[in-house]
Amino acid sequence: MAEFRSDIVKNIGVLSESAKGWTKELNYISWNGANPKYDIRDWSPDHSKMGKGITLTDADVQKLKELLNQI
């Protein structure tokens, strides 16, 4: 499996924290040097490990915001 690089450009906030210290975070991340995107996923306390997550474009985030404002 090929290696990849993730650079957190901006930590926007923590959504929750597990009993083991992992945090579910919303970050603005550059994957492999590409333009940054919004990302929601679990991170270990020192950010050395990550869980599965979802990456969103600016357009995705705008649409998600519109949908959330409806509830």
Backbone as CSV, one residue per row, in Angstrom:
resi,resn,N_x,N_y,N_z,CA_x,CA_y,CA_z,C_x,C_y,C_z
1,MET,0.841,-1.174,0.000,0.000,0.000,0.000,0.888,1.239,0.000
2,ALA,0.578,2.188,-0.841,1.378,3.406,-0.965,1.225,4.277,0.276
3,GLU,2.305,4.958,0.625,2.250,5.880,1.751,1.593,7.177,1.312
4,PHE,0.976,7.854,2.257,0.388,9.147,1.974,0.712,10.086,3.120
5,ARG,0.589,11.366,2.841,0.930,12.386,3.825,-0.304,13.244,4.098
6,SER,-0.540,13.533,5.338,-1.629,14.436,5.715,-1.037,15.579,6.531
7,ASP,-1.330,16.791,6.098,-0.877,17.978,6.822,-2.101,18.762,7.266
8,ILE,-2.294,18.860,8.583,-3.419,19.634,9.105,-3.070,21.110,8.957
9,VAL,-3.763,21.782,8.044,-3.543,23.202,7.790,-4.185,24.022,8.902
10,LYS,-5.396,23.583,9.320,-6.101,24.297,10.387,-6.982,23.315,11.147
11,ASN,-6.852,23.310,12.471,-7.737,22.520,13.313,-8.938,23.395,13.622
12,ILE,-10.096,23.003,13.128,-11.300,23.809,13.300,-11.965,23.513,14.634
13,GLY,-11.987,22.242,15.042,-12.560,21.935,16.343,-12.721,20.456,16.598
14,VAL,-12.953,20.133,17.870,-13.162,18.756,18.309,-14.668,18.546,18.471
15,LEU,-15.177,17.490,17.850,-16.603,17.169,17.943,-16.903,16.294,19.157
16,SER,-15.988,15.372,19.477,-16.180,14.498,20.634,-14.848,13.850,21.004
17,GLU,-14.834,13.232,22.195,-13.640,12.527,22.662,-14.055,11.190,23.264
18,SER,-13.306,10.130,22.918,-13.601,8.797,23.441,-12.929,8.603,24.797
19,ALA,-13.307,7.527,25.468,-12.715,7.207,26.773,-11.215,6.945,26.656
20,LYS,-10.746,6.525,25.488,-9.317,6.249,25.287,-8.535,7.478,24.820
21,GLY,-9.203,8.634,24.738,-8.515,9.864,24.392,-8.525,10.226,22.917
22,TRP,-9.071,9.353,22.075,-9.169,9.679,20.653,-10.217,10.771,20.484
23,THR,-9.971,11.687,19.549,-10.911,12.771,19.305,-11.431,12.726,17.880
24,LYS,-12.725,13.010,17.737,-13.325,13.173,16.413,-13.218,14.662,16.112
25,GLU,-12.489,15.000,15.040,-12.166,16.394,14.761,-12.609,16.826,13.371
26,LEU,-12.892,18.118,13.265,-13.080,18.761,11.970,-11.811,19.558,11.716
27,ASN,-11.103,19.180,10.648,-9.852,19.845,10.284,-9.884,20.251,8.821
28,TYR,-9.000,21.159,8.475,-8.758,21.548,7.087,-7.409,20.917,6.757
29,ILE,-7.411,19.883,5.888,-6.229,19.052,5.675,-5.800,19.032,4.216
30,SER,-4.489,19.058,4.025,-3.895,18.841,2.700,-3.424,17.400,2.646
31,TRP,-3.963,16.635,1.698,-3.557,15.241,1.506,-2.534,15.176,0.390
32,ASN,-1.348,14.657,0.691,-0.268,14.495,-0.292,0.074,15.791,-1.018
33,GLY,0.007,16.898,-0.315,0.397,18.184,-0.884,-0.656,18.835,-1.761
34,ALA,-1.834,18.234,-1.886,-2.913,18.807,-2.710,-3.580,19.962,-1.968
35,ASN,-4.471,20.666,-2.667,-5.226,21.740,-2.031,-5.991,21.176,-0.839
36,PRO,-6.035,21.913,0.269,-6.701,21.409,1.473,-8.200,21.234,1.279
37,LYS,-8.746,20.277,2.046,-10.182,20.016,2.073,-10.590,19.843,3.522
38,TYR,-11.889,19.967,3.775,-12.408,19.742,5.115,-12.444,18.247,5.374
39,ASP,-12.196,17.856,6.610,-12.071,16.445,6.933,-12.607,16.190,8.337
40,ILE,-13.436,15.155,8.461,-13.945,14.729,9.766,-13.485,13.293,9.978
41,ARG,-12.724,13.059,11.050,-12.262,11.705,11.367,-11.740,11.652,12.795
42,ASP,-11.523,10.431,13.284,-10.965,10.212,14.616,-9.439,10.268,14.553
43,TRP,-8.844,10.850,15.598,-7.385,10.958,15.713,-6.939,10.485,17.081
44,SER,-5.787,9.827,17.108,-5.192,9.452,18.390,-4.733,10.732,19.097
45,PRO,-4.489,10.653,20.401,-4.115,11.858,21.147,-2.917,12.620,20.562
46,ASP,-1.932,11.913,20.001,-0.756,12.605,19.447,-0.827,12.768,17.924
47,HIS,-1.968,12.482,17.332,-2.198,12.576,15.882,-1.291,11.661,15.058
48,SER,-0.735,10.624,15.683,0.113,9.693,14.932,-0.710,8.633,14.205
49,LYS,-1.959,8.433,14.645,-2.858,7.459,14.018,-4.194,8.131,13.751
50,MET,-4.870,7.635,12.698,-6.175,8.178,12.368,-7.140,7.052,12.049
51,GLY,-8.408,7.325,12.258,-9.451,6.385,11.901,-10.024,6.733,10.542
52,LYS,-11.021,5.967,10.132,-11.699,6.271,8.878,-12.455,7.572,9.042
53,GLY,-12.603,8.280,7.932,-13.293,9.552,8.003,-13.916,9.928,6.678
54,ILE,-14.282,11.181,6.586,-14.887,11.720,5.377,-14.218,13.048,5.044
55,THR,-13.926,13.226,3.759,-13.300,14.447,3.284,-14.299,15.187,2.414
56,LEU,-14.417,16.495,2.640,-15.419,17.306,1.955,-14.781,18.492,1.236
57,THR,-15.270,18.778,0.044,-14.827,19.971,-0.687,-15.527,21.193,-0.096
58,ASP,-15.115,22.372,-0.526,-15.784,23.602,-0.086,-17.269,23.559,-0.449
59,ALA,-17.581,23.083,-1.657,-18.976,22.994,-2.102,-19.763,22.007,-1.236
60,ASP,-19.144,20.881,-0.881,-19.799,19.905,-0.006,-20.140,20.530,1.344
61,VAL,-19.210,21.288,1.894,-19.411,21.904,3.208,-20.537,22.933,3.145
62,GLN,-20.592,23.714,2.072,-21.660,24.701,1.921,-23.020,24.010,1.865
63,LYS,-23.116,22.931,1.096,-24.379,22.194,0.985,-24.740,21.554,2.321
64,LEU,-23.762,20.983,3.023,-24.008,20.388,4.329,-24.529,21.444,5.306
65,LYS,-23.949,22.624,5.261,-24.393,23.720,6.130,-25.848,24.076,5.836
66,GLU,-26.201,24.155,4.565,-27.582,24.446,4.184,-28.533,23.370,4.725
67,LEU,-28.147,22.117,4.569,-28.988,21.026,5.043,-29.134,21.039,6.555
68,LEU,-28.042,21.288,7.273,-28.101,21.328,8.735,-28.941,22.500,9.247
69,ASN,-28.921,23.606,8.520,-29.721,24.762,8.915,-31.216,24.491,8.793
70,GLN,-31.598,23.461,8.036,-33.006,23.123,7.862,-33.563,22.291,9.025
71,ILE,-32.690,21.773,9.881,-33.192,20.914,10.965,-33.183,21.649,12.294
